[in-house]
Amino acid sequence: MDIIYLHGLKVDCVIGCWEWEQRIVQSLVIDLDMGYATHKAAETDSLQDTLSYKDVAKRVTGFVAESRFNLLEKLAEEIARIILDEFPATWCRVKLNKFGAVTGARDVGIIVERSSKA
């Protein structure tokens, strides 16, 4: 399986289960890995034959910036659903990093992997 990836996507959003977190904007860093057979794009050298990471970035950034979730788990699941439902990926790994969420830890977060049902 080929993987198209988009790492280090920084998005500001409202996320957290504590009341004070729902009043502030926090930064998340998102890493996306997406399974997609790239052989046709390699043959044609055409953007039309690949999964556009620019389009994925625009869609995910917009969604996350407008979202309001308590848990990273819910947000990660929704991002995975977007990738699999709206783009031609057959598999995805979504990593959300909430830097500074735990005192003394460099970073914390979640990684989910999902496959299309097809």
Secondary structure, 3 states (H helix, E strand, C coil): CCEEEEEEEEEEEEECCCHHHHHCCEEEEEEEEEECCCHHHHHHCCHHHCCCHHHHHHHHHHHHHHCEECCHHHHHHHHHHHHHHHCCCCEEEEEEECCCCCCCCCCCEEEEEEECCC
